[in-house]
Amino acid sequence: MTYGEQIKQGRERKGLTQEQLAESLEVSRQAVSKWEMDLSRPARGKLARLSEVLEIPEGTWAAIDAEMAAAQRPRDAARPWKIAAAVLAALCLALGGTLAAGWWHYAHNIRVSAESARGDTPILREDASASVDTASPAAAFPETLPLKSRRDYDFGDWPLGEYDPACVPFLNDPHRLEEESLWSGELVGGGWLRAVRTDPRHERTAAGDLVTFYSLYLLYAPDAGGGPLEWSILTRMVDENIYLDTFTAEEFTNVLGYDGWKLSVVVGASAGVLNFYFSQRPDGTPCLLTVGNNALEADVDEDGELEIVSVDEIPFYAEIIDTMEGQEGAMIYDLDPYSDGYASLGVAFSPEANGFLVTGFRGAPLYRYVLENHQLVCRPVTDITIRDYPDVAGTRIQFVTDDPDGLSDGRDPDEVLSAAQYRITHRQQAYLALQELYDLTGLKVDFCCCAANEYGVLFSLLPDGFNQRSFFSADFSENYGGQGIPQFYIAWRELGNDWSPLSLAEAVLPGWTVPRERVLAWYYDRLDIFRTGEAARETDGEMEEERYLYVEDGDLFVGTLRDTELGPALVSLYGPYPDGEINH
């Protein structure tokens, strides 16, 4: 039994709340919570008072200490129990994954109903890759997924323990340190970290092969100003490990607001990778933020900072670490589809999508869940996010689905289209097009109307102005959900379109420093969704005001340029035509 278990049992036996116990001991409720979660231990001065309040024999604490000491190696009694627990947890998770593999196979090959929080019709699925009835996709996906939560009050500065220098007998031997070093890295604010192996133990396998077990320690040396470095033991990372050749180190930035080093090592044949996140305190000394198992970083709550997500795949389970402004430590959320009854949903973590995905036929993403208000919230999946149109995301768009000119296909602007490369909606097409226009002209409107069809999107300031008063239109390639040859059309106000908000006088233009024969390439370089390669050469087109642009891969773009008092202005751009041949 641990300190935390003993305290919690004693408190509950006495019928006390954490607040009541904290008041009796003259400590904070958070301190009691940390004790009970074994995230910290009571100071020795509080143990006598705990024994008195909870009627726990005083010898109990010494017995716990003796039990823990017996489980540790004699010469390293100060081993940090928390890191050891993390390693043990990784091994247990691996064993649990092996035992549950058969259940996973069974559970994903039976027919189960997933009843939606947003619809009454259950959808039957046979396995995680089965296609979903996209005619009513919302019926298959709950609006929210529950998460179990707890708080890690030590996040940002986990306890590391104290070590006898004898644990690393070559601590002051520069040559041996270099020989046994697996990695060394410099801290941003000065000082060094070094991972070294020590304490080898040799053993023969059943096949007769000799294997060597090592302990892995992390050392720290402050900046010596050009003099010899003085190393001290920061922490022991793993004990008796034969996989130290898997050790890796990589820098991270903006993980929950911290920068630092992520150190990783395999801890067992099937236990996966243990990840240590080290950063720095305000005084420049290193600190351990947290330890994760198979941990990755992703912005799962879309707050601009990366969260830490640890994942086990079979059966699927995830742990999310997130910080909240103004609150101590970090929140830890557990995503457990089996315990919470939605295993048939087939949710999986995707760091590329910064969230949790549900995929359909052939792995096509259908819905995405993001962390919001201590739960996972469902959003329609696309591969394009607000990060792809940051400058115009605030523009309000009114989608017209029944315009008199028949330029709209009438589809829901948030319906996922079939696209070759991306999963995209008409709404995303609209914002992507407006972002391209912003990058080219600087135009940002507060509100506009949009008609969308199988080719692309048209924009007007008036709900019925698409046929004759559309100031901008963009037809997309198949990759962005369109059909036919992509095109980009602009109605500049200076060219007689007085209903257009696009003004050359306010736009970014090539200027006279760009030669006339390179103007089309200048525009092309700024239209990312149309680019297929680097511009190679320009020629005159067959029609007046027309220019041909050939790119390095042989594709052809056809543009229309009009001369104005402010220089040549782009009116339209068509392409790419493969192999330089106009084929329409």
C-alpha positions as CSV (number, residue, x, y, z in Angstrom):
1,M,0.0,0.0,0.0
2,T,1.2,3.5,-0.8
3,Y,1.0,6.7,1.2
4,G,-1.8,7.9,-1.0
5,E,-3.9,4.8,-0.6
6,Q,-3.4,4.8,3.2
7,I,-4.5,8.5,3.5
8,K,-7.5,8.1,1.2
9,Q,-8.7,5.0,3.1
10,G,-8.3,6.7,6.4
11,R,-10.1,9.8,5.3
12,E,-13.0,7.9,3.9
13,R,-13.2,5.7,7.0
14,K,-13.6,8.8,9.1
15,G,-16.1,10.3,6.7
16,L,-14.1,13.4,5.9
17,T,-13.9,15.4,2.7
18,Q,-10.5,16.5,1.3
19,E,-11.4,20.0,2.4
20,Q,-12.1,19.0,6.0
21,L,-8.9,17.0,6.2
22,A,-6.9,19.9,4.7
23,E,-8.4,22.3,7.3
24,S,-7.4,19.9,10.2
25,L,-3.9,19.7,8.9
26,E,-3.6,23.4,7.9
27,V,-2.8,22.6,4.3
28,S,-4.5,23.2,1.0
29,R,-7.1,20.8,-0.4
30,Q,-4.8,20.5,-3.4
31,A,-2.1,19.2,-1.1
32,V,-4.4,16.5,0.2
33,S,-5.4,15.6,-3.4
34,K,-1.8,15.3,-4.5
35,W,-1.1,13.0,-1.5
36,E,-4.0,10.7,-2.3
37,M,-3.0,10.5,-6.0
38,D,0.6,9.7,-5.0
39,L,1.8,12.8,-6.8
40,S,3.5,14.0,-3.7
41,R,4.1,12.9,-0.1
42,P,3.3,14.7,3.2
43,A,6.2,16.3,5.0
44,R,7.5,14.4,8.0
45,G,6.0,17.0,10.3
46,K,2.5,16.3,9.0
47,L,2.7,12.5,9.4
48,A,2.1,12.6,13.2
49,R,-0.9,14.8,12.7
50,L,-2.2,12.6,9.9
51,S,-1.9,9.6,12.2
52,E,-3.8,11.4,15.0
53,V,-6.7,12.7,12.8
54,L,-7.2,9.5,10.8
55,E,-6.3,7.1,13.6
56,I,-3.5,5.5,11.6
57,P,-0.7,3.9,13.7
58,E,2.4,5.9,13.4
59,G,4.4,2.8,12.5
60,T,2.4,2.5,9.3
61,W,4.5,5.2,7.6
62,A,7.7,3.5,8.5
63,A,6.3,0.2,7.2
64,I,5.4,1.7,3.9
65,D,8.9,3.2,3.6
66,A,10.5,-0.2,4.4
67,E,8.3,-1.9,1.8
68,M,9.3,0.6,-0.9
69,A,13.0,0.5,0.1
70,A,13.0,-3.3,-0.1
71,A,11.7,-3.0,-3.7
72,Q,14.6,-0.7,-4.6
73,R,18.2,-1.5,-5.3
74,P,20.2,-1.0,-2.1
75,R,22.7,1.6,-3.3
76,D,20.0,3.8,-5.0
77,A,17.4,4.2,-2.3
78,A,16.5,7.7,-3.6
79,R,15.1,6.4,-6.9
80,P,12.2,8.7,-8.0
81,W,9.1,6.6,-7.4
82,K,7.1,8.5,-9.9
83,I,9.3,7.8,-13.0
84,A,9.5,4.2,-11.9
85,A,5.7,4.1,-11.8
86,A,5.6,5.5,-15.4
87,V,7.9,2.8,-16.7
88,L,5.8,0.1,-14.9
89,A,2.6,1.6,-16.3
90,A,4.1,1.3,-19.8
91,L,4.8,-2.3,-19.3
92,C,1.4,-3.0,-17.9
93,L,-0.2,-1.2,-20.8
94,A,1.7,-3.4,-23.2
95,L,0.6,-6.5,-21.4
96,G,-2.9,-5.3,-21.4
97,G,-2.8,-4.6,-25.1
98,T,-1.5,-8.1,-25.8
99,L,-4.3,-9.7,-23.7
100,A,-7.0,-7.6,-25.3
101,A,-5.9,-8.2,-28.9
102,G,-8.3,-11.1,-29.2
103,W,-11.2,-9.0,-27.8
104,W,-10.4,-6.2,-30.2
105,H,-10.6,-8.5,-33.1
106,Y,-13.9,-9.9,-31.9
107,A,-15.5,-6.6,-31.0
108,H,-14.7,-5.1,-34.4
109,N,-16.3,-8.0,-36.3
110,I,-19.7,-8.1,-34.7
111,R,-22.7,-5.9,-35.6
112,V,-23.4,-3.3,-33.0
113,S,-25.7,-0.2,-33.1
114,A,-24.2,3.2,-32.4
115,E,-27.1,5.5,-31.4
116,S,-26.5,9.1,-32.0
117,A,-26.9,12.0,-29.6
118,R,-27.9,14.0,-32.8
119,G,-30.2,11.5,-34.5
120,D,-32.7,8.7,-33.7
121,T,-31.7,6.2,-36.4
122,P,-29.0,3.8,-35.4
123,I,-26.4,2.9,-38.0
124,L,-24.9,-0.6,-38.1
125,R,-21.2,-1.0,-38.6
126,E,-19.2,-4.2,-39.0
127,D,-15.7,-2.9,-38.4
128,A,-13.6,0.2,-38.0
129,S,-13.0,0.5,-41.8
130,A,-16.6,-0.2,-42.9
131,S,-18.3,2.5,-44.9
132,V,-20.9,4.7,-43.1
133,D,-24.2,5.7,-44.5
134,T,-23.1,9.2,-45.7
135,A,-26.6,10.1,-46.6
136,S,-27.1,10.7,-42.9
137,P,-23.6,10.9,-41.4
138,A,-24.6,12.8,-38.3
139,A,-26.7,9.8,-37.2
140,A,-23.6,7.7,-36.7
141,F,-21.5,10.0,-34.6
142,P,-22.3,11.3,-31.1
143,E,-22.0,15.0,-30.6
144,T,-19.6,14.5,-27.7
145,L,-17.4,11.7,-26.3
146,P,-16.9,11.5,-22.6
147,L,-13.5,11.8,-21.0
148,K,-12.3,10.8,-17.5
149,S,-10.2,13.6,-16.0
150,R,-7.8,14.1,-13.1
151,R,-5.2,16.8,-12.3
152,D,-1.5,16.4,-12.2
153,Y,-0.4,19.1,-9.8
154,D,3.3,18.4,-10.5
155,F,3.1,19.0,-14.2
156,G,5.8,21.4,-15.2
157,D,8.3,20.2,-12.5
158,W,8.0,16.5,-11.6
159,P,10.0,15.4,-8.6
160,L,13.3,13.9,-9.7
161,G,14.8,12.5,-6.4
162,E,18.4,12.7,-5.2
163,Y,21.1,10.3,-6.3
164,D,24.4,9.2,-4.9
165,P,27.2,10.0,-7.4
166,A,28.3,6.4,-7.0
167,C,25.3,5.5,-9.3
168,V,27.5,6.9,-12.1
169,P,31.0,5.9,-11.0
170,F,32.6,7.8,-14.0
171,L,30.8,11.0,-13.2
172,N,34.1,13.0,-13.0
173,D,35.9,11.0,-15.7
174,P,35.6,13.0,-19.0
175,H,36.8,10.1,-21.1
176,R,34.4,7.5,-19.6
177,L,31.6,10.0,-19.8
178,E,32.2,10.4,-23.5
179,E,32.4,6.6,-24.0
180,E,29.2,5.9,-22.2
181,S,27.3,8.9,-23.5
182,L,24.2,8.3,-25.7
183,W,23.5,11.9,-26.3
184,S,24.2,15.4,-25.1
185,G,22.3,18.6,-25.7
186,E,22.5,22.3,-24.8
187,L,19.8,24.1,-23.0
188,V,18.6,27.4,-24.4
189,G,19.4,29.4,-21.3
190,G,22.8,27.8,-20.8
191,G,23.9,24.5,-19.4
192,W,24.0,20.9,-20.7
193,L,22.1,17.7,-20.5
194,R,23.7,14.3,-21.1
195,A,22.2,10.8,-21.2
196,V,24.6,8.1,-20.1
197,R,24.4,4.3,-19.6
198,T,25.8,2.6,-16.5
199,D,25.7,-0.4,-14.3
200,P,25.9,-3.2,-17.0
201,R,24.5,-6.6,-16.2
202,H,25.1,-9.5,-18.6
203,E,22.7,-12.4,-19.1
204,R,22.3,-15.2,-21.6
205,T,19.0,-15.8,-23.4
206,A,17.4,-19.2,-23.8
207,A,19.1,-19.3,-27.3
208,G,22.5,-18.7,-25.7
209,D,22.9,-15.1,-26.9
210,L,24.6,-12.7,-24.5
211,V,22.6,-9.5,-23.7
212,T,23.5,-6.6,-21.6
213,F,21.2,-4.6,-19.3
214,Y,22.0,-1.0,-18.5
215,S,20.5,1.8,-16.4
216,L,20.0,5.1,-18.2
217,Y,20.8,8.3,-16.3
218,L,20.4,11.9,-17.3
219,L,23.1,14.3,-16.2
220,Y,23.1,18.1,-15.9
221,A,26.0,20.6,-16.0
222,P,25.5,24.3,-15.7
223,D,27.3,26.6,-18.1
224,A,31.0,26.8,-17.0
225,G,31.9,29.8,-19.1
226,G,34.5,27.9,-21.1
227,G,35.9,25.9,-18.1
228,P,35.4,22.2,-17.4
229,L,31.8,21.1,-16.9
230,E,30.7,19.9,-13.5
231,W,28.2,17.1,-14.0
232,S,25.6,16.0,-11.5
233,I,22.9,13.3,-11.7
234,L,19.5,14.8,-12.7
235,T,17.5,11.6,-12.7
236,R,17.5,8.0,-13.6
237,M,15.3,7.5,-16.6
238,V,15.1,3.6,-16.9
239,D,16.5,0.7,-15.1
240,E,17.9,-2.6,-16.5
241,N,17.1,-1.9,-20.1
242,I,18.5,-3.8,-23.2
243,Y,17.0,-1.4,-25.7
244,L,19.2,1.7,-25.2
245,D,20.1,1.6,-28.9
246,T,16.6,3.0,-29.5
247,F,17.3,6.2,-27.4
248,T,16.4,9.4,-29.3
249,A,16.4,13.1,-28.5
250,E,14.5,15.8,-30.3
251,E,13.8,19.4,-29.5
252,F,10.2,20.6,-29.1
253,T,8.7,24.0,-29.1
254,N,5.4,25.3,-27.8
255,V,4.3,22.1,-26.1
256,L,1.8,23.5,-23.6
257,G,3.8,26.7,-23.7
258,Y,7.2,25.1,-23.1
259,D,10.3,24.6,-25.2
260,G,12.8,21.9,-24.5
261,W,14.0,18.3,-25.2
262,K,12.0,15.2,-25.6
263,L,14.0,12.1,-24.7
264,S,12.6,8.7,-25.7
265,V,13.6,5.1,-25.2
266,V,11.9,1.7,-25.7
267,V,11.2,0.1,-22.4
268,G,10.2,-3.4,-23.5
269,A,9.7,-5.7,-26.4
270,S,6.0,-4.7,-26.7
271,A,5.7,-1.9,-24.1
272,G,6.4,0.9,-26.6
273,V,8.4,4.0,-26.0
274,L,8.7,6.1,-22.8
275,N,9.0,9.8,-23.5
276,F,10.5,12.3,-21.1
277,Y,9.8,16.0,-21.6
278,F,12.5,18.3,-20.2
279,S,12.3,22.1,-20.1
280,Q,13.8,24.8,-17.9
281,R,12.7,26.7,-14.8
282,P,12.9,30.5,-14.8
283,D,16.4,30.3,-13.2
284,G,17.6,28.2,-16.2
285,T,17.9,24.9,-14.4
286,P,16.3,21.9,-16.1
287,C,13.0,20.5,-15.0
288,L,10.9,17.4,-16.0
289,L,7.5,18.5,-17.3
290,T,6.0,15.0,-17.5
291,V,6.6,11.4,-18.7
292,G,4.4,9.9,-21.5
293,N,4.1,6.5,-23.1
294,N,4.1,6.5,-26.9
295,A,3.5,10.2,-26.6
296,L,3.0,12.6,-29.5
297,E,2.3,16.3,-29.7
298,A,-0.8,17.9,-31.4
299,D,-3.1,20.9,-30.9
300,V,-6.1,18.8,-30.0
301,D,-8.0,21.8,-28.5
302,E,-7.1,24.3,-31.2
303,D,-5.7,26.8,-28.7
304,G,-2.4,27.4,-30.6
305,E,-0.3,25.2,-28.2
306,L,0.5,21.6,-28.6
307,E,-0.9,19.1,-26.1
308,I,0.8,15.8,-25.2
309,V,-1.2,12.7,-26.3
310,S,-0.1,9.2,-25.3
311,V,-1.7,6.4,-27.4
312,D,-2.1,2.6,-27.2
313,E,-3.5,1.2,-30.4
314,I,-4.8,-2.3,-29.5
315,P,-7.2,-1.8,-28.0
316,F,-7.4,1.9,-28.6
317,Y,-6.8,4.1,-25.5
318,A,-5.5,7.6,-25.3
319,E,-4.3,10.0,-22.5
320,I,-4.3,13.8,-23.2
321,I,-2.3,16.2,-21.1
322,D,-3.5,19.8,-21.3
323,T,-2.9,22.9,-19.2
324,M,-5.4,25.6,-18.4
325,E,-4.5,29.3,-17.9
326,G,-4.6,30.3,-14.3
327,Q,-4.7,26.8,-12.9
328,E,-2.0,24.8,-11.2
329,G,-0.5,21.8,-12.9
330,A,-2.2,20.1,-15.8
331,M,-5.4,18.2,-16.6
332,I,-5.1,14.6,-17.7
333,Y,-7.9,13.2,-19.8
334,D,-8.4,9.5,-20.5
335,L,-10.2,8.4,-23.7
336,D,-11.3,4.8,-23.2
337,P,-13.8,3.8,-25.9
338,Y,-14.3,0.3,-24.4
339,S,-15.0,1.4,-20.8
340,D,-17.3,4.3,-22.0
341,G,-19.2,2.2,-24.5
342,Y,-18.3,3.6,-28.0
343,A,-15.7,1.2,-29.1
344,S,-17.7,0.4,-32.3
345,L,-17.2,4.1,-33.4
346,G,-13.6,3.2,-34.5
347,V,-12.1,6.5,-33.3
348,A,-8.3,6.8,-33.8
349,F,-5.7,9.6,-33.0
350,S,-4.3,11.6,-36.0
351,P,-1.5,14.0,-35.1
352,E,-1.6,15.4,-38.6
353,A,-5.3,16.3,-38.2
354,N,-4.7,17.6,-34.6
355,G,-7.5,15.5,-33.3
356,F,-9.3,12.2,-33.1
357,L,-10.7,10.8,-36.4
358,V,-13.4,8.4,-37.4
359,T,-12.6,6.9,-40.7
360,G,-14.8,5.2,-43.3
361,F,-14.3,3.2,-46.4
362,R,-10.6,2.7,-47.3
363,G,-9.6,4.9,-44.4
364,A,-11.3,8.1,-45.6
365,P,-11.8,10.5,-42.7
366,L,-15.4,11.2,-41.9
367,Y,-15.6,13.0,-38.6
368,R,-13.1,14.6,-36.3
369,Y,-13.2,15.1,-32.5
370,V,-11.4,17.9,-30.7
371,L,-10.9,18.6,-27.0
372,E,-13.3,21.3,-25.8
373,N,-14.8,21.9,-22.3
374,H,-13.3,18.7,-20.9
375,Q,-14.8,16.4,-23.5
376,L,-14.3,15.5,-27.2
377,V,-16.6,17.5,-29.5
378,C,-17.6,16.2,-32.9
379,R,-16.8,18.2,-36.0
380,P,-17.2,17.3,-39.7
381,V,-13.9,16.1,-41.0
382,T,-11.9,17.8,-43.7
383,D,-8.2,17.9,-44.3
384,I,-8.2,21.7,-44.5
385,T,-8.6,23.8,-41.4
386,I,-8.8,27.4,-40.3
387,R,-5.0,27.5,-40.4
388,D,-5.3,27.4,-44.2
389,Y,-7.3,30.6,-44.3
390,P,-6.3,32.6,-41.2
391,D,-6.7,36.1,-42.7
392,V,-10.3,35.7,-43.8
393,A,-11.7,33.2,-41.3
394,G,-13.7,36.1,-39.7
395,T,-15.6,36.8,-43.0
396,R,-19.3,36.0,-42.7
397,I,-20.5,34.1,-45.8
398,Q,-24.1,33.7,-46.8
399,F,-24.5,30.7,-49.0
400,V,-27.2,31.0,-51.6
401,T,-28.5,27.6,-52.6
402,D,-31.5,28.6,-54.8
403,D,-30.1,31.5,-56.9
404,P,-32.2,32.4,-60.0
405,D,-29.3,31.9,-62.4
406,G,-28.8,28.3,-61.4
407,L,-25.2,28.8,-60.4
408,S,-25.6,26.9,-57.1
409,D,-25.8,23.1,-56.9
410,G,-28.0,23.5,-53.8
411,R,-25.8,21.4,-51.5
412,D,-25.3,22.0,-47.8
413,P,-22.2,24.1,-47.6
414,D,-20.9,21.8,-44.8
415,E,-21.4,18.6,-46.7
416,V,-18.2,16.8,-47.4
417,L,-17.5,16.6,-51.1
418,S,-15.7,13.8,-52.9
419,A,-12.2,15.0,-53.7
420,A,-9.1,13.3,-55.0
421,Q,-6.6,14.7,-52.4
422,Y,-8.6,16.5,-49.7
423,R,-11.9,16.0,-48.0
424,I,-13.4,19.5,-48.4
425,T,-16.8,21.3,-48.2
426,H,-18.2,24.2,-50.2
427,R,-17.6,26.4,-47.1
428,Q,-13.9,25.5,-47.0
429,Q,-13.7,26.1,-50.8
430,A,-15.1,29.5,-50.2
431,Y,-12.6,30.4,-47.4
432,L,-9.7,28.9,-49.4
433,A,-10.6,31.1,-52.4
434,L,-11.0,34.2,-50.3
435,Q,-7.6,33.5,-48.6
436,E,-6.0,33.3,-52.1
437,L,-7.7,36.5,-53.0
438,Y,-6.4,38.1,-49.8
439,D,-2.9,37.0,-50.5
440,L,-3.1,38.5,-53.9
441,T,-4.9,41.7,-53.3
442,G,-5.2,42.3,-49.5
443,L,-9.0,42.3,-49.8
444,K,-10.9,41.3,-46.6
445,V,-14.6,41.8,-46.5
446,D,-16.8,41.5,-43.4
447,F,-19.7,39.9,-45.3
448,C,-20.3,38.4,-48.8
449,C,-22.6,36.0,-50.6
450,C,-21.5,32.8,-52.2
451,A,-22.9,30.4,-54.8
452,A,-21.2,27.1,-55.0
453,N,-21.4,24.3,-57.6
454,E,-19.5,21.3,-58.9
455,Y,-16.8,23.6,-60.4
456,G,-16.2,26.0,-57.5
457,V,-17.4,29.2,-55.9
458,L,-18.6,32.7,-56.9
459,F,-18.8,35.7,-54.7
460,S,-20.9,38.8,-54.7
461,L,-21.9,41.5,-52.3
462,L,-25.5,40.9,-53.3
463,P,-27.5,37.7,-52.9
464,D,-28.7,37.8,-56.5
465,G,-25.5,39.2,-58.1
466,F,-23.6,36.1,-59.2
467,N,-24.4,36.2,-62.9
468,Q,-23.4,39.8,-63.7
469,R,-22.0,41.2,-60.5
470,S,-19.7,38.5,-59.1
471,F,-16.5,40.3,-58.1
472,F,-14.5,37.1,-57.8
473,S,-14.8,33.4,-58.8
474,A,-12.6,30.3,-58.4
475,D,-13.1,27.0,-60.0
476,F,-11.1,24.2,-58.4
477,S,-9.1,21.2,-59.6
478,E,-10.3,17.7,-58.6
479,N,-7.9,17.8,-55.6
480,Y,-10.0,20.6,-54.1
481,G,-13.4,19.1,-55.0
482,G,-13.9,20.7,-58.4
483,Q,-14.3,19.5,-62.0
484,G,-12.6,20.5,-65.3
485,I,-9.9,23.1,-65.7
486,P,-9.4,25.4,-62.7
487,Q,-9.8,29.1,-63.2
488,F,-9.5,32.3,-61.2
489,Y,-11.5,35.4,-62.2
490,I,-11.3,38.9,-60.8
491,A,-13.5,41.9,-61.4
492,W,-11.4,45.0,-60.6
493,R,-13.3,48.2,-59.8
494,E,-10.9,50.2,-62.0
495,L,-12.0,48.2,-65.0
496,G,-15.5,49.5,-64.9
497,N,-17.0,47.1,-62.3
498,D,-18.2,49.7,-59.9
499,W,-20.0,47.0,-57.8
500,S,-16.7,45.3,-57.0
501,P,-14.9,45.9,-53.7
502,L,-11.6,45.1,-55.4
503,S,-9.5,48.2,-55.9
504,L,-6.2,48.2,-57.7
505,A,-5.2,51.3,-55.8
506,E,-5.4,49.3,-52.5
507,A,-4.1,46.0,-53.7
508,V,-0.6,44.5,-53.8
509,L,0.6,44.9,-57.4
510,P,3.7,43.8,-59.2
511,G,4.8,47.4,-59.7
512,W,7.2,48.7,-62.3
513,T,10.1,46.7,-60.9
514,V,8.6,43.5,-62.3
515,P,9.3,43.3,-66.1
516,R,6.1,43.1,-68.2
517,E,7.2,39.7,-69.4
518,R,7.2,38.3,-65.8
519,V,4.0,39.8,-64.5
520,L,1.9,36.6,-64.9
521,A,4.6,34.5,-63.1
522,W,4.5,37.1,-60.3
523,Y,0.8,36.6,-59.8
524,Y,1.1,32.8,-60.2
525,D,3.6,32.6,-57.4
526,R,1.0,34.0,-55.1
527,L,-1.8,31.6,-55.9
528,D,-0.9,28.5,-53.9
529,I,-3.9,26.4,-54.7
530,F,-3.2,26.7,-58.5
531,R,0.5,26.1,-58.4
532,T,1.9,22.9,-59.9
533,G,5.6,23.8,-60.1
534,E,8.0,26.7,-60.5
535,A,7.4,29.2,-63.3
536,A,9.7,28.6,-66.2
537,R,8.9,31.1,-69.0
538,E,6.2,33.4,-70.4
539,T,5.0,34.0,-73.9
540,D,2.3,36.0,-75.6
541,G,-1.0,34.2,-76.0
542,E,-3.1,33.8,-79.1
543,M,-5.6,36.3,-78.0
544,E,-5.1,40.0,-77.1
545,E,-4.2,40.6,-73.5
546,E,-3.6,36.9,-73.1
547,R,-0.3,35.5,-71.6
548,Y,1.0,31.9,-71.5
549,L,2.9,30.7,-68.5
550,Y,4.9,27.4,-68.8
551,V,6.0,25.8,-65.5
552,E,9.1,23.6,-65.1
553,D,7.0,20.4,-65.3
554,G,5.6,21.3,-68.7
555,D,2.2,22.4,-67.5
556,L,0.6,25.5,-69.1
557,F,-1.4,28.3,-67.5
558,V,-3.3,30.9,-69.5
559,G,-3.7,34.4,-68.0
560,T,-5.4,37.6,-69.0
561,L,-3.6,40.8,-68.1
562,R,-5.2,44.3,-68.5
563,D,-3.0,47.4,-68.6
564,T,-4.0,50.1,-66.0
565,E,-2.5,53.3,-64.7
566,L,-1.1,51.2,-61.8
567,G,0.4,48.5,-64.1
568,P,-0.7,45.2,-65.6
569,A,-3.6,43.7,-63.5
570,L,-4.6,40.0,-63.5
571,V,-8.1,39.4,-64.7
572,S,-8.1,35.6,-65.0
573,L,-5.9,32.6,-64.8
574,Y,-6.7,29.1,-66.2
575,G,-4.8,25.9,-65.8
576,P,-3.0,23.8,-65.5
577,Y,-3.2,22.3,-69.0
578,P,-1.0,19.2,-68.9
579,D,2.0,19.0,-71.3
580,G,1.5,22.5,-72.5
581,E,-1.5,21.8,-74.7
582,I,-4.8,23.7,-74.4
583,N,-7.3,20.9,-74.5
584,H,-10.7,22.5,-73.9
